[in-house]
Amino acid sequence: MKTLVSIAVLGLLALPAAAAELPEWAYPVNPTPKPPDATVQKKLPGSTKTYTQAQIDDGFNPPDWYPQDHPTMPNVVAHGRKETNARACALCHLTSGGGHPESAGIAGLPARYILRQMAEFKIGMRNGARATAMIPIAKGLDDRDFKAAADYYASLKQPVWYKVVETDTVPKSYLGNGAMRFPVENGGTEPLGKRIIETPKNTEYTEKLRNPRSGFTAYVPKGSIAKGEALATKPSARTTQCTICHGADLGGLAVVPTLRGRSPSYLARQLADLKLGTRHGLWSPLMMPVVANLTADDILNLSAYLSSLSPPR
């Protein structure tokens, strides 16, 4: 499979002259959304709430199915700022902070790390293909909003969100709402090849209802976890092991984020964006030599391994 990310997939970003081989599977393109239904009331087990699809998809008032699961959400998380067109954090990152493959899982990240990323989005230092959705949101918020959102998500425990399965074949899937992949009903299987495919554990819960309790299965090539573990934890001529900065257990150190149990697509995009030079920031120069010699296979293997680890407890 060709792994060179195309100009179209990267949103017409200008690539370096010596274009790197990058994981095309990590850069899905959003399909055209359909108008949501505004009449049928939907429910989730264990919740007393009901919402129509239009309400669920409301960027300034996304659903809060389980208020008992989390502390009181600040306004920026629950509603955003409509006057500046900055959508609610909970729309994409969910009330649980688990997020979806096209966004980041941010529960339990250090508040100072979240604050720095928001500032870097705001000034345009993070402008990878999937990161561009965050730029207008960050520009529409102020420092008080940043702090409120950072404190909220930092206070949450990172959920067990991913089950990683090594396999040669995967259920056939399609790109749906939010550029997430969903299994084709009765669609059979297809070779996985050199990809990682993430699908929800429950399609309806994730695609339609934004269930903050329902995670994902990540299908990764056989042998990729062991290869990724070697790169992440052992000295190598090709890169610096992740454990030096992210901790011996990869659970993070101070303001350095944990890598354990996060979306493999998200992890792959960050490594690829750093290699492309589309993710900049205060600490990005420290990562440049780490990613400089990584191949597309290396990025896949590292992402598979890191995602397979249980979140810090």
C-alpha positions in Angstrom: 0.0 0.0 0.0 1.4 3.4 -0.9 1.9 5.4 2.3 2.9 8.7 0.9 0.2 11.2 2.1 -1.3 13.0 -0.9 -1.7 16.7 -1.2 -5.5 16.2 -1.1 -5.5 14.3 2.1 -3.2 16.9 3.7 -5.7 19.7 2.8 -3.3 21.2 0.2 -0.5 21.7 2.7 2.8 22.5 1.2 5.0 19.5 1.8 8.8 19.6 2.1 10.8 19.0 -1.1 11.9 15.6 0.3 8.4 14.4 1.1 8.4 11.8 3.8 6.6 8.5 3.7 3.6 9.0 6.1 0.6 7.0 7.2 -2.2 7.8 4.8 -4.7 5.8 6.9 -4.3 8.3 9.8 -5.6 11.3 7.7 -9.2 10.5 6.9 -11.2 13.1 4.9 -14.5 14.3 6.2 -17.5 13.2 4.1 -20.3 15.6 3.4 -22.6 15.7 6.4 -26.4 15.1 6.1 -29.0 17.3 7.8 -29.8 15.8 11.2 -33.2 14.8 12.2 -34.9 17.1 14.7 -37.9 15.1 15.7 -37.1 11.5 16.9 -36.1 11.4 20.6 -33.1 9.2 21.3 -31.9 7.5 24.5 -29.0 5.7 26.0 -29.1 2.9 28.7 -28.6 4.3 32.2 -29.4 7.9 31.2 -32.6 9.8 31.9 -31.8 12.3 29.1 -33.4 12.3 25.6 -32.1 14.2 22.6 -32.9 14.5 18.9 -30.1 14.0 16.4 -30.1 17.8 15.7 -29.6 18.4 19.4 -26.8 15.8 19.7 -25.0 17.4 16.8 -25.4 21.0 18.1 -21.9 22.3 18.4 -22.9 24.7 21.1 -25.0 22.4 23.2 -23.8 18.8 22.8 -25.4 16.0 24.9 -24.5 15.4 28.5 -25.9 11.9 28.8 -24.4 11.1 32.2 -23.9 14.2 34.4 -23.2 11.9 37.3 -20.0 10.7 35.6 -18.1 14.0 35.8 -17.6 17.2 37.7 -19.6 20.3 36.7 -18.6 21.3 33.3 -17.4 24.9 32.8 -19.4 26.8 30.1 -16.6 26.5 27.5 -16.7 22.7 27.8 -20.5 22.4 27.7 -21.3 25.2 25.3 -18.3 27.0 23.9 -18.7 30.6 22.8 -21.3 31.0 20.1 -20.6 34.7 19.6 -17.1 33.8 18.4 -18.1 30.5 16.7 -16.0 28.5 19.1 -17.7 25.1 19.5 -18.0 23.3 22.8 -15.1 21.1 23.8 -17.5 18.3 24.7 -18.7 18.0 21.1 -15.6 16.3 19.9 -13.7 15.4 23.1 -16.9 14.3 24.9 -17.8 14.9 28.5 -15.5 12.0 29.5 -12.5 13.4 27.6 -12.2 10.1 25.7 -12.5 11.7 22.3 -12.8 10.1 18.9 -10.0 9.0 16.4 -10.4 12.3 14.5 -9.9 14.3 17.7 -7.7 13.9 20.7 -8.4 12.0 23.9 -7.5 14.6 26.5 -8.8 13.3 29.8 -6.0 13.2 32.4 -3.5 15.3 30.4 -1.6 17.8 32.5 -3.4 21.2 32.6 -0.2 23.0 31.7 0.2 20.8 28.6 -3.4 21.5 27.5 -2.9 25.3 28.0 0.3 25.2 25.9 -1.4 23.4 23.1 -4.4 25.8 23.0 -2.0 28.7 22.9 -0.1 27.1 20.0 -3.3 26.4 18.1 -4.3 30.0 18.6 -1.1 31.4 17.1 -1.1 28.9 14.3 1.9 26.8 15.4 -0.1 23.6 15.1 -1.5 23.4 11.6 -1.5 19.8 10.5 -4.4 18.6 8.3 -6.6 17.3 11.2 -5.5 20.1 13.6 -7.0 22.9 11.5 -10.4 22.4 13.1 -9.0 23.6 16.4 -7.5 26.8 15.2 -10.7 28.9 14.9 -11.9 27.4 18.2 -8.8 28.5 19.9 -8.9 31.9 18.4 -12.5 32.3 19.6 -11.6 31.6 23.2 -9.6 33.6 25.8 -7.2 32.6 28.6 -9.9 32.1 31.1 -11.7 29.7 28.8 -8.4 27.9 28.2 -7.8 27.5 31.9 -11.4 26.3 32.7 -11.2 23.7 29.9 -7.7 22.6 30.9 -8.6 22.2 34.6 -11.7 20.3 33.8 -10.1 17.7 31.5 -7.0 17.4 33.6 -9.2 16.5 36.6 -10.7 13.5 34.7 -9.3 10.0 34.7 -8.3 8.8 31.3 -10.8 6.1 30.3 -9.9 2.6 29.0 -10.9 3.6 25.5 -9.1 1.2 23.1 -8.9 -2.5 22.7 -6.0 -3.3 20.3 -6.2 -6.4 18.2 -3.4 -7.8 16.1 -4.8 -9.3 12.9 -4.4 -9.9 9.2 -8.0 -9.1 8.2 -10.5 -6.5 9.4 -14.2 -5.9 8.9 -14.9 -3.8 5.8 -15.5 -0.2 6.8 -16.6 3.2 5.5 -15.9 6.8 6.5 -18.8 8.3 8.3 -19.7 11.1 10.6 -16.6 13.0 11.8 -14.3 11.1 9.4 -14.5 8.0 11.7 -14.5 4.5 10.2 -17.5 2.3 10.8 -18.0 -1.4 9.9 -20.1 -2.2 6.9 -23.1 -4.2 8.1 -22.7 -7.8 6.7 -19.8 -6.4 4.6 -17.4 -9.2 5.3 -13.7 -8.7 5.8 -10.7 -7.4 3.9 -6.9 -7.5 4.3 -5.6 -5.0 6.8 -2.2 -4.5 5.1 0.0 -1.8 6.5 -2.8 0.2 8.2 -4.4 0.7 11.5 -8.2 0.7 11.4 -10.2 2.0 14.4 -13.9 1.2 14.6 -16.4 1.9 17.5 -17.3 -0.9 19.8 -20.9 0.2 19.2 -21.6 2.0 15.9 -24.9 3.6 16.9 -23.5 4.8 20.2 -20.5 6.5 18.6 -21.7 7.6 15.2 -25.1 9.0 16.2 -25.2 9.4 19.9 -21.8 10.6 21.0 -21.8 8.2 24.0 -19.1 9.2 26.4 -18.9 5.7 27.8 -18.3 3.8 24.5 -14.8 3.3 23.1 -13.1 1.7 20.1 -11.3 -1.4 18.8 -8.1 -0.7 16.9 -7.0 -3.4 14.4 -3.2 -3.4 13.9 -1.0 -5.7 11.8 0.4 -8.8 13.5 3.8 -8.3 15.1 3.4 -4.5 15.1 3.1 -4.2 18.9 6.4 -6.0 19.6 8.1 -3.9 17.0 6.7 -0.7 18.4 7.7 -1.7 22.0 11.3 -2.2 20.8 11.4 1.3 19.3 9.7 2.9 22.3 11.7 1.3 25.0 15.1 0.2 23.7 18.1 2.1 22.3 18.1 2.3 18.5 20.3 3.8 15.8 17.1 5.2 14.1 15.4 7.1 17.0 15.4 7.9 20.7 13.3 5.7 22.8 10.1 7.4 24.1 10.7 6.3 27.7 13.5 8.9 28.1 11.0 11.9 28.1 7.6 10.3 28.6 8.6 8.1 31.6 9.8 4.6 32.1 6.1 3.4 31.9 5.2 6.0 29.2 2.7 7.5 31.6 4.1 11.0 31.3 6.5 13.1 33.4 5.3 16.5 34.8 4.0 18.4 31.8 5.1 15.8 29.3 2.0 13.9 28.3 1.2 10.2 28.8 1.3 8.1 25.6 -0.5 5.1 27.0 -3.9 4.0 25.7 -4.5 6.8 23.2 -5.9 6.7 19.7 -3.3 5.1 17.4 -4.5 7.3 14.5 -4.0 10.4 16.7 -0.6 9.3 17.8 0.4 8.5 14.2 -0.7 12.0 13.0 1.3 13.7 15.7 4.5 11.8 14.7 3.7 12.5 11.0 2.9 16.1 11.5 6.1 16.6 13.4 8.0 14.9 10.6 6.2 17.0 8.0 6.9 20.2 9.9 3.3 21.1 10.3 3.3 20.8 14.1 5.4 23.4 15.8 5.6 24.5 19.4 7.8 25.2 22.3 8.9 21.5 22.6 8.6 20.5 19.0 12.3 21.0 18.4 13.0 18.2 20.9 10.9 15.8 18.8 12.4 16.7 15.4 15.4 14.4 15.7 13.3 11.7 17.2 11.0 11.5 14.2 13.5 12.4 11.5 14.4 8.9 10.5 11.1 7.2 11.3 9.5 5.3 8.4 5.8 4.8 7.9 6.2 1.3 9.3 7.9 2.7 12.4 5.1 5.2 12.9 2.5 2.4 12.6 4.3 0.1 15.0 4.9 2.8 17.6 1.2 3.9 17.5 0.0 0.3 17.8 2.2 -0.4 20.8 1.4 2.8 22.7 -2.3 2.4 22.1 -2.2 -1.2 23.4 -1.0 0.0 26.9 -3.5 0.5 29.6 -4.1 4.1 30.7 -2.2 5.3 33.8 -4.0 4.4 37.1 
